[in-house]
Every structure is written in C-alpha cells, then in structure tokens.
C-alpha cells in the first residue's frame, strides 16, 4: 500500500521571528497557526511539517509580512477650522503613514 502525501498524515510546527518552534495546536495536527499580539513592523513566519515517523522538514516554508494597524495621520492647515469660505479655494494639509502611505481622499460634506 502506498501512502499519499495528504496533509492529514502530518503534524505542523511554526516559528515567528526566530523564536522557538511551537506546534500548531496541542498535538500539531491543526494546519492553521493563530498569531496574536504581534508588534507593529516586519515579521517572519516559518512552518515545518513533521511526518508520522517524527522526521522534520528542515527546509519548511517561510513568509515575511508586516503588521501595520496604525492609521495614517492627516491634518488640514487651510482652510482653518470653522472658517467660512465660498467660491473656489485651496485645501492644504498633510497626510502620512510611517510604513506605506497609499493615497488621500478629500470629501466635502454639506
């Protein structure tokens, strides 16, 4: 009988940021890892499979990712708050994000 390489035959362990490897659940049979309370910034996730005989895949798979839960900061400098304006006018201000500012949008609410 030939066994297939079905994921149900493997256990899994993972590592985040060069920490110690941990099983994905009490026995390592869950093919998901739950990452909680990660700090802002760059992280590396590594996963390895463990076969029924206990052999560990030394190459594994890895992925680098960024946690960015901080909102961009925007400030309007002109017109000033509560300034009454009419006609055509310039809107001036700044917007930034420490990691990946994409674009800005201006909406006028009447």
N, C-alpha and C positions, 0 to 999 in steps of 0.2 A: 504494500500500500504506500502510495506517495502522498505525503502531507503537502497541502498548499501553503502559500505564504500569507494566509489570512491573518488579519490584524488580531483576531480573537486568540491566536496562538502566542501572542507576545505580551510582555509587560513593558511599561514605559517609565523612564525617569527623565527629569528635566533639571536644567540649571539656569539660573538667571544671574547675569553679571559675575561670572566666575565664582559664585557661591558653591556650597556643597550640592551634589545631585540629590534630588528628592524623588520618591515615587509619586506618580500622578494621583494616587489615592492610597488607601491602606496597603493594598497589595500590588499596585501598579497596573491594574487591568483597565483603568479608565484611559481612553485615548484623548482626554482633554486635560489641560492644566489651568488652574484658576490663579491668576496673578492679581494680588490685592496690595494696596498701599504702596505702589511703586512711586518713587520720587520723580519729579519733573526731569526731563532730559533723556539722553541716549541710553539704551539698554540692549543687551544681547541675550537671546533665548536659545538654548541648545536642548535638543531632545535626543535620547538614545533608546533603541529597542533592546529588549532582553528576551532571548529565546527560552524555550522550555528547559533547556539544559543549564541556563544561567549565563550563557555567553552574551557579552555586552557589545553592541555595535560601537566600535571605537571612533568611527567617523561621524555618525549621527547626522543630524540636520541642524542648521542654525539660521537665525534671522535677527537682524538688527532693526530696532524700531525706536521711535521717540514718543515719550509721553508728554503731551502738551495740552494741559487742561486750563491754562490761564487764558483769559480773554484778552483781545487786543485793547489797547488804551487809545481813546480818541478824545480830542479836545477841539472845540471851535473857538477861535480867537476873534473872528469878525463874522457877522455882527455880534455885538456883546449881548449877554443875556438880558432879556426883556427890552431890548432896543426895538423901537418901532421903525419899520422900514417899508418902502414901497418901490415900485418900478423894478428896474434891473439893478442887481447888486452882486458883489463878490462874496463868496463864502470862503473864509480862510481858516485853516486849522491843521492839526497834525494827527496822524494815526500810526501806531507801531505795535509790533509784537516782537518779543525777544528771539523768536525762532523762525517763524515762517509767515510773515505778513503777506497776504494774497492780494487784496483789493479793498476799496472802500465804496460805500454807497451813501448817497445823500437823499433823504426823503423829506418832503415838505408836508407838514400836517396843517390843514386849515382849521 
